Every structure is written in C-alpha cells, then in structure tokens.
C-alpha cells in the first residue's frame, strides 16, 4: 500500500546531518517530541518514528562500517526516518524498508531521495499482519523492542524472513524488557551477542549527554 501523497504535509521537519563515520547523510525528521506533540492528533497512534533516535544513529554507523553489504538483501523493520536503511544502501545493499505508519514511509522515501538513493523500496507493513515471504541476508531494526508485545512478532519475522546464514542487527537504548527478548531468542536456539556504543544525545538534557545503546546481533538456530 503506498503512503498518501499528503503524508508529510505540515509536519515540522528539521534537517539533520548525521556523521556515519565513513560518510555523512542528510536526514529530515521532526525536531523533537514537543514539535511532534503539536501534530500528534493527526495520527491514530503517537508517531514516534518521525523523530530521529540515537539507536538509529548507532545502527547506521555500524552498517556504514560494514564493507560486506554490497548486493546483500536487507530488510529494515520499523524504519522511521529511514536512516539505517539508507546507510546500508550507501554501502551497496538491496534495501527494503517497512513501517506501519504512512508518514514514516513517505519520510523514508523523502530522505532516500535527499541522499540520491531513490531506488530503495519502502512499503507500509504491519508486524501483526505480515505478508512478506522474502528471504533477507540481513534484517535490521532500531529501537523496535520498546514494547514487550512486539517481541513475539519481531521474533516471528526474523524466523520467517532471515536467510540461512543471515544475521539480524537490532539496536536498543536500554529498554526495560529487552533482556527478556534476548533470553527468549537464546532459549529458541538463536546465537545472540551484544555490544554497547555511546551516542551523543540528539536533544541533550545537559551538556555532553550521551546515550548508551546496545547492538544485538542474532544468528538463526
């Protein structure tokens, strides 16, 4: 289903230049939660994905440093602004971005075009009503584990769509229930490793504030 043509109309978008290490990307996103709150009544659910999150920056930087992405099929879950998938596409991956929100998919397409990557496939998709049977070498998601109710659908998509020998990369800013997801995946036979990076806060509450972000790498049983 294509997003409505007016999905970005009147959104308070602000430009962001994101240093991904080996290159920088131009990303439009709603400036902060106060600006988002001003337009939230246009949406059925609060559209957190229209903000730029530190977890997305951490994931984009990890992908930007990966020189093995050329020609790999990559699925992005909960794409939001599209930053991580755009970074992967810059590295040569064949990227499909998904989000449940029309405006997020419109924003993904807008940001892909800003960075000369309009060929990225971006579609509206619901984790609880999932119809993609494709197999992907890499599946990514930034801050997709914040709701415990999402853990089972995310795990089901990884099991359904990750190719043999593939890997999933999920980034998380220390959400309370995320350790339960990691434990459940390990119990199901997945190989799960974690490491942590520090990202400068996008909207800092105090000088030099940094956000600790965990990168979760999952390999299939």
C-alpha positions as CSV (number, residue, x, y, z in Angstrom):
1,X,0.0,0.0,0.0
2,X,1.6,3.3,-1.0
3,X,1.6,6.2,1.5
4,X,-0.8,9.1,1.0
5,X,0.7,11.8,-1.2
6,X,0.0,14.3,1.6
7,X,1.6,12.3,4.4
8,X,4.4,14.8,5.0
9,X,2.3,17.9,4.6
10,X,2.6,20.4,7.6
11,X,5.0,18.1,9.5
12,X,7.6,20.2,11.4
13,X,10.6,18.6,9.8
14,X,14.1,19.8,10.5
15,X,17.3,18.9,8.7
16,X,19.9,16.8,10.4
17,X,23.4,15.9,9.1
18,X,24.4,12.5,10.5
19,X,28.0,11.5,10.7
20,X,28.1,7.8,10.0
21,X,31.9,7.6,10.2
22,X,32.9,6.8,6.6
23,X,30.2,9.2,5.1
24,X,27.5,11.6,6.3
25,X,23.8,11.5,5.5
26,X,21.2,14.2,5.2
27,X,18.1,13.3,7.2
28,X,14.8,15.2,7.7
29,X,13.0,14.4,10.9
30,X,10.6,16.1,13.3
31,X,12.9,18.2,15.5
32,X,11.8,16.9,19.0
33,X,8.9,15.5,20.9
34,X,7.4,18.9,21.7
35,X,7.2,19.6,17.9
36,X,5.8,16.1,17.4
37,X,3.2,16.6,20.1
38,X,1.8,19.6,18.2
39,X,0.8,17.4,15.3
40,X,0.1,14.1,17.0
41,X,-3.6,14.5,16.8
42,X,-3.3,13.8,13.1
43,X,-2.4,10.2,13.8
44,X,-4.2,7.2,15.3
45,X,-1.1,6.3,17.4
46,X,1.7,8.6,18.6
47,X,4.1,8.8,15.7
48,X,7.4,8.3,17.5
49,X,9.0,7.1,14.2
50,X,9.0,10.6,12.8
51,X,11.7,11.5,15.3
52,X,15.4,10.7,14.9
53,X,16.6,8.4,17.6
54,X,20.1,7.6,18.9
55,X,19.5,3.9,18.3
56,X,19.1,4.6,14.6
57,X,22.4,6.5,14.5
58,X,24.2,3.6,16.2
59,X,22.8,1.2,13.7
60,X,23.6,3.4,10.7
61,X,27.2,3.7,11.9
62,X,27.5,0.0,12.4
63,X,26.2,-0.6,8.8
64,X,28.3,2.2,7.3
65,X,31.4,0.4,8.6
66,X,30.4,-2.9,7.0
67,X,32.1,-3.5,3.6
68,X,30.3,-6.8,3.1
69,X,26.9,-5.3,2.3
70,X,27.3,-5.0,-1.5
71,X,24.5,-6.9,-3.2
72,X,23.1,-8.3,0.1
73,X,19.3,-8.2,0.6
74,X,18.4,-6.2,3.7
75,X,15.0,-5.7,5.4
76,X,14.5,-2.8,7.8
77,X,11.7,-3.1,10.4
78,X,10.2,0.0,11.9
79,X,12.2,2.2,9.6
80,X,11.0,5.5,10.9
81,X,13.1,8.2,9.2
82,X,14.9,5.6,7.2
83,X,18.4,6.5,8.4
84,X,19.8,3.0,9.0
85,X,18.5,1.5,5.7
86,X,19.8,4.5,3.8
87,X,23.3,3.9,5.3
88,X,23.1,0.3,4.2
89,X,22.1,1.3,0.7
90,X,25.0,3.6,0.6
91,X,27.1,0.5,1.2
92,X,25.5,-1.3,-1.7
93,X,22.8,-3.3,0.0
94,X,19.5,-4.0,-1.7
95,X,17.2,-2.5,0.9
96,X,13.5,-2.9,1.7
97,X,12.2,-0.5,4.3
98,X,9.0,-1.2,6.2
99,X,6.9,0.8,8.8
100,X,3.3,0.7,9.9
101,X,2.9,4.5,9.5
102,X,2.2,6.1,6.1
103,X,4.1,9.2,7.1
104,X,7.2,7.3,8.1
105,X,7.3,5.5,4.7
106,X,6.8,8.9,3.0
107,X,9.7,10.3,5.1
108,X,11.9,7.3,4.3
109,X,11.3,8.0,0.6
110,X,12.0,11.7,1.1
111,X,15.2,11.0,2.9
112,X,16.4,8.4,0.4
113,X,15.9,11.0,-2.4
114,X,17.8,13.6,-0.3
115,X,20.8,11.2,-0.4
116,X,20.5,10.2,-4.0
117,X,19.1,6.7,-3.2
118,X,15.5,6.9,-4.5
119,X,15.7,3.2,-5.6
120,X,15.2,2.0,-2.1
121,X,11.9,0.0,-1.7
122,X,9.8,1.4,1.1
123,X,6.4,0.0,2.0
124,X,3.8,0.2,4.7
125,X,3.7,-3.1,6.7
126,X,2.2,-4.3,10.0
127,X,4.2,-6.8,12.1
128,X,0.9,-8.3,13.2
129,X,-0.4,-8.7,9.7
130,X,2.8,-9.6,7.9
131,X,2.7,-10.7,4.2
132,X,6.4,-10.6,3.2
133,X,7.8,-14.1,2.4
134,X,11.1,-12.8,1.1
135,X,14.4,-14.1,2.5
136,X,16.9,-11.5,3.5
137,X,20.6,-11.7,4.3
138,X,20.3,-9.0,6.9
139,X,17.3,-7.8,9.0
140,X,17.7,-4.6,10.9
141,X,15.7,-2.6,13.4
142,X,16.4,0.4,15.6
143,X,14.6,0.6,18.9
144,X,11.9,-1.9,17.9
145,X,11.8,-3.8,21.2
146,X,10.4,-1.0,23.4
147,X,7.0,-2.7,23.7
148,X,7.1,-6.2,25.1
149,X,4.1,-7.0,23.0
150,X,6.3,-6.5,19.9
151,X,8.8,-9.2,20.9
152,X,6.9,-12.2,19.5
153,X,6.0,-10.5,16.2
154,X,9.7,-9.4,15.7
155,X,11.0,-12.9,16.6
156,X,8.5,-14.4,14.1
157,X,9.6,-12.1,11.3
158,X,13.2,-13.0,12.0
159,X,12.4,-16.7,11.8
160,X,10.3,-16.3,8.7
161,X,12.4,-13.9,6.7
162,X,16.1,-14.3,7.6
163,X,18.0,-16.4,5.1
164,X,20.2,-19.3,6.1
165,X,23.5,-17.9,7.3
166,X,21.9,-14.5,7.7
167,X,22.0,-12.1,10.7
168,X,19.8,-9.6,12.4
169,X,21.1,-6.4,13.9
170,X,18.8,-4.6,16.4
171,X,19.8,-1.6,18.4
172,X,18.3,-0.7,21.8
173,X,18.8,2.2,24.2
174,X,18.3,0.0,27.3
175,X,14.5,-0.6,27.2
176,X,13.4,-2.4,30.3
177,X,12.0,-5.6,28.7
178,X,14.7,-6.0,26.0
179,X,16.7,-8.6,28.1
180,X,13.6,-10.8,28.0
181,X,13.7,-10.7,24.2
182,X,17.4,-11.7,24.2
183,X,16.7,-14.5,26.7
184,X,13.8,-15.8,24.6
185,X,15.8,-15.8,21.4
186,X,18.7,-17.7,23.1
187,X,16.2,-20.2,24.5
188,X,14.9,-20.8,21.0
189,X,18.4,-21.7,19.8
190,X,19.4,-18.4,18.3
191,X,23.0,-17.2,18.7
192,X,22.8,-13.8,20.3
193,X,25.7,-11.4,21.1
194,X,25.6,-7.8,22.4
195,X,27.9,-4.9,22.5
196,X,27.4,-1.3,23.6
197,X,28.2,2.0,22.0
198,X,27.8,5.6,23.2
199,X,25.9,8.1,21.1
200,X,25.7,11.8,21.6
201,X,22.1,12.7,22.7
202,X,20.1,14.2,19.8
203,X,18.2,16.5,22.2
204,X,20.5,16.7,25.2
205,X,19.1,17.4,28.6
206,X,22.5,18.6,29.8
207,X,25.9,19.3,28.2
208,X,27.7,16.4,26.6
209,X,24.9,14.0,27.4
210,X,25.4,10.5,25.7
211,X,23.0,7.6,25.3
212,X,24.3,4.1,25.9
213,X,23.0,1.9,23.0
214,X,23.2,-1.9,22.8
215,X,23.7,-3.6,19.4
216,X,22.1,-7.0,19.4
217,X,23.3,-9.5,16.8
218,X,21.2,-12.5,16.2
219,X,22.0,-15.6,14.1
220,X,19.4,-18.3,13.3
221,X,19.4,-21.7,15.0
